[in-house]
Amino acid sequence: MQSNKEIAALLRLIDDPDVEVYDTVASKLLYFGKDIIPSLEQLWEVTVDEEVQERIETLIHRVHFNELQHDFFEWSRADNPELLRGAILLARYATPDLAIPPLLARFDQIKKNVWLELNNYMTPLEQVHVLNTILYNYYNLKGHELTVREPKHFFINELLDTRQGNPYSLGILYLALSEMLDIPVFAVEIPRQFLFAYIDTLHDFYSHKPEGVQHIQFYLDPISGMVYVQRDIDVYLKKINALDRQRKIMPLKSKRIIYKMMEELCLCYRYRREDAKADEIEQLMKMLVSEE
């Protein structure tokens, strides 16, 4: 009861012209966390002053953002955080009230469609062909280069809604499906690119034996599913003068993938001069403790 009285008193002070008073009020309201959002939304509906409405919208955003920072920190603390979960957390930045169960249901339907076409006798190329056919032909997913500079292409829910994405949103969908269907496709560290490799034996990459690289069957571009062989990668590395430095092509873990995705999203916002959003993405990146 006391909390309700305190909240009501604080809400009446949101329109206070004194900045110091407002800052104190805002700080106390943020202390209540997401439980304060319904009250803020109700106040917004009956408020006619646009400046006060803007204050309320800012407070609601700060509540959502604080919660998102906490959730990213908790996600990153796991030994092997789930990649799809990381992508969903990032999508919540743009859509704080994102309905996650329907999104996961759509993902499961895609997985089922792929699974129905797979069998144990397929070659690596045949497995990838099934994935590519379902994603790019049946669902008509379209990938755009990062140079398009469109923030919504980074968010997994937007990918499923509009069927438009970029290497990261499409790639994370591809990787998550591969993991659940036991198809050994992994993102790999290649300069200036986000590419996948079909790897027969993952554990060799974490030993000191250079023979591990020999288990890469081929490479994949998540934008289109196009297949590349080792020679294609070598030609590319030579072109950018990175062939000598690329001693060993290593699989990327989920936290590193999300971190790189957020780096690119941040650059996208900077390009569009949405610096406040870029600053917030950088804050979220700091939540990925011990970034690899």
Secondary structure, DSSP 8 states (H G I E B T S, - for coil): -HHHHHHHHHHTTTT-S-HHHHHHHHHHHHHTGGGGHHHHHHHHHH---HHHHHHHHHHHHHHHHHHHHHHHHHHHTSSS--HHHHHHHHHHHH-TT--HHHHHHHHHHHHHHHHHH--TT--HHHHHHHHHIIIIIIS--EE--GGG--GGGG-HHHHHHHSEE-HHHHHHHHHHHHHHTT--EEEEEETTEEEEEEES-GGGGGSS-GGGGGGEEEEE-TTT--EE-HHHHHHHHHHTT-TTT-----B--HHHHHHHHHHHHHHHHHHTT-HHHHHHHHHHHHTSTT--
